Amino acid sequence: MMFDKIITLSLNPVADVTCYMKEFIHGESNVVESELYDAAGKAVDVSRVLQCYGIPNTALIVAGQDGSRRYFERLQDENVNTKVIYTKGRLRENISIMTADGTETRLVRNGPKIKHHTIAELETVLKEEIKPTTLVVVAGLMPEGVENEDICDICAFIKECGGIIALDTRSVTLDDVSQIKPWVIKPNYDELCALVGQQLHSLEEIKEAVLKVANAGVRHVLASLGEDGMVYTNGSVTYKADVPVLSEIKSSVGAGDAALAGFIIAHDFKYDPKRSVQYAAAFGTASCLVAGTNPPRKISVAMINNQITVAEI
């Protein structure tokens, strides 16, 4: 299955502001030495990586109107094609405080509440944009006003329009997943534990968990495990990707989004599942070598890709 078009859907975009300082002292005034501003959010991050690697796509974004100008100027600078539905409220910001010793502290803000008329407007746009074999990446924490039932309804509408779903959100249960039946789902470790309703303490338990998710009707399950690599299954074969230890991590924020983008790119290249997992792991790992939520560098992806081992488990 090849995709004629790719859309990423972001209902809860965020501006990621990274503040760099020598140290952070609670209760004191702390001087910011430098600052990085990224137009982000999980779905938007996927769009940015795809665009950086020459894969055409459209970022469909529902955004609070207040404070959004700089955000969209930043995406324009990166040549990301956007289609925007504005809503009342302020586009949210997350603030990361990075100190010289590598400690990262995050302040996570809430975005505006989404009204039902905005969802209706979104469905109108989706109907106009989606063609048969359009991949729609539904990703990110859902905003206030969007419940599990709404996510399932939106995904059902996408599929009715002929779309195929890539899912990456902590805002769904395994029952929701069984209704949505995405082409691919990319949980991290905590999200995988939440989906199956238990803590996973061994590789065997992780394998059983991804197979359980696959059995809910998912064609590809891609579980990112941080420095422990990645586990993938299509229900028939299960692979474990081991990644190299990095001497320096500049930011792990957005690594999972880069991994999902890498998997989509690998599919565009017609890679087999084993090589696709390797490529996804390379993207996720390489993204940790760049500051903020910026796309991984091509040279880093190539170098790390050669250091990744993938074995059937």
N, C-alpha and C positions, 0 to 999 in steps of 0.2 A: 504494500500500500504506500503510494507516494502522495504527498500533500501538494495541492495546487496553490494553497494559500495558507499563511500562518497569522493568527490573531492572538495576542495576549490580552487577557481581560483582567484589569485591576480595579477592584471596587474600593480599595483602601490604600491608595498610593501614599508614599512618605518621602520627605526630604531627609536624607541621612546627613547629619552634620557631625563631622569628626573633629574634635578639639584636641590638639597636641600640647602637652605641658610637661615640665620636668617632674612634678609630683602633684598629687591631689590630696590636700589636707582638709578633712571635714571640719566645718565650722570656721574656716578661714577664707580670705580672698585668694583665689588661685588665678594666676596669669596664663592666658592662652597664648602660646608662642606662634602657632600657625593653625590654620583651619582648612578643612576640605568639605565641599558641598557636593553631594551627589543626588540627582533625581532618581529615586529608587522605589522600592516595593518589589515583592517577589516576581510578579508578572512583568513589571517594567524592567527588572534586572535581566530576565530572560530575553526580552526584546533587545536590550542593549548588547548582550553577548552575541545574539544572532546577527544583529546589524554589523557588529565589529568583524564578524567572520563571513560577511557577504551573503547572508541568508535574508531575503526580503521578508518583511513582516510589518504588521500594524499593531501598535499599542493602543488598545481601546481602554480609556481611563475615565472613571467616574471620580471627579475631584472637587473638593471644596474650593470655591472661587477665591476666597481671601488668601493672600500669600502664595498664589500659584504662579505668578508671572515668572519669577526666577526659576522655578521648577521646569517650566516648559521651555524657557530659553536654554536651559542646560541640555534638555533632550534635543532641541534643535541643533545645538552645537555638536552633538554626537550623531546627527543625521538620522535620528529615530523618527519614523513616521508615526504620527499620533492622530487619534480621533477622540475628542473629549466631550464628555457630558458633564456640565458644571452643576453643582448643587450648592445650597446655602451652607455656610460654615467655612472654617479655615482648613486648608490642606495641612495635614499633620506633619510634625517633625520628630525625628528621633535624634537624640544627641549622644554621641559616644565620646567618652573622655579617655584618651590614651596617654599614659604616663611613660617616662623614659625606661622604666623597668619592664614594659610590655603589658602592664595591667590595663584592662579595658573595662570601663564602667558605662552602662547604657541607661539612658533615660528615655522611656518609651511613652509617647503621648497617644491619646485617642483621637481619631478623626471625627468628621461630622456624621450625624445620624442620617442614614439613607431612607428616604420616604418611598412609599409604594409607587407613586407616580414616576419616580426616577427609575425604578425597575421596569416599569412599563415603557418608558422612553428608551431604556437600554435594549429591551427586546425588539423595539422598532429598528434600532440601529443594527442589531445582530441579524435580523431578517434581511436587511439590505446588504450586509457585508458577507454573510456566510454563503458559500457555494458548496456543492458536493465535494468531499475530500478536503475541506478546510479544517486545519488543526486549530483548536481553540485552547490556549493554555489558561486554565482557571487556577489562579495561585494567590496566596497571601491570606493573612488573617482577615476574616470578614468583619466589616464595620458594624456598629450598632444599627439595628433596624433590619439586618439581614440574618434571618434564622436558618437553621438546617433545612427546613422545608423550602425556604426560598432558594437556597443553593441547589437543591435537587430539582426544583422547578426550572431554574435558569439553565441547568445542564440538560434537562429534558427538552427544553425549547431549542437549545443549540443542536441537539441530535435530531430533532424534528426538522430543522433547517438543513440538515445534511452534514453537520459538523462532527468532528472527532475530538474527544476531550483528553487533554493532559492535565492531571490534577495534582496540585501541591498546596494543600492547606490543612492546618490543624483543626479547622472548623467543621470537620465531618466525622461521623462515626462509621463503623464497619457496615452498619445497616444502610447508611447513606451511600456508601461506596457500592454496595450491592444493587442499589437503584440506579446510580449514575453509570456504572460499568465503564470506567474510563479506559482509553487505550493504554495509558501509562499513569502510574501514581508514584510520587517520589517523597515518601516520608523520611524524616531523620529518625534517629534512634528513639527519642522521646515520643515522637508522633506514632511510630510503629508500635511501641508499648501501649499507647493509648488506644490505638485501633483494635488491638487484640485483647486489651483489658488485663494485662499483666506485665510485670517487670521481666526482662529477658536477660538471663545471666550467662548464657553460653552461645556459641556459634550454632549449635544444634537447635536451640530454642529460637534463635533468630531465623534460621532456615524454616522451621515449622511456622513461624509467624508470617513470613513473606508468602509461603505457600497458602496459608489460610486467607490472606488478602487476595491472592491470585484466584482462589476458589470462589471468591465473592463476585467474580466476573471481570477481573482486570487482566488485560493481555500481557502487560509488562509491569513488574513491581521492582522499583529501584530504590533500595534503602541505603541512605548515606549515613556512615558511621563515624565521621570525623577522621581522626588519625588512624582508626581501625579499618578504613577503606570503605568498601561498599559490598552489599549483597544484592544479587539480582535473581529473579526467577520469571519464567514465562509459564510456569505450571508444569512444564515437561523437564526442563533442565534448570539447575540452580548453580550460580557462580559466585565466588568470593574474589574480590579484587583487593590486593594488598598494595598500599601506596608507600612511597619513600618517606622517611622522617625528614622534616624540613628544619634547617638550622635556624631559620628566622621566619616568624609568621607576622605579617604586617596587619592583616585583618582576616578573620574567618567569616565575617558577615557577608552573606551573599554566595558562599561557597556552594550551598545546595542548589541555588538558582543556576549557577554556572554549570553544575553537573547535569541538571535537567536540560539546559541548552546544549551541552555537549552530546547528550544522548539523542536529542532531536537532530543535531547536525550529523551525527553518525548515521542516523536513519536516512538522511538526505543523501549521504555518501553510499548508501546501500551496504553498510557494514553488517556482518552477521552479529547475533546477540553477544557472543564472547568479546568481539572486538569493540562493539558498541559500549559495553560495560567498561572496558579499559579506557576508552576515549572519554566517557562521562567522568570516570574517576580522575583522569588527567586534568580535565577542565576544573573540577571542584578543588583539587589540590593546588593547581597553578593559581587559582584566584586568591589563595591565601598569601601569595607573594606580592600582591599589589595593595595599595592603601585604599581604604574605604570600600565601596562596593563596585569598583571599576572592573571591567572585563579582564580576564587573564590574558597575558601577553602570548602571542603565537609561539615565540621561541621557548617560553616556559612550558607551554602545553606539550610541545614536541619533545623537549628534554625529559619531562616527567613521564610522558607516555611510554618512553623507552625503559623506564625504571619500574613500571607497574607489572605485577604478575597476576594473572587471572586463572583460577583453577575451579573445576567443578567440585561441588561439595554434596 
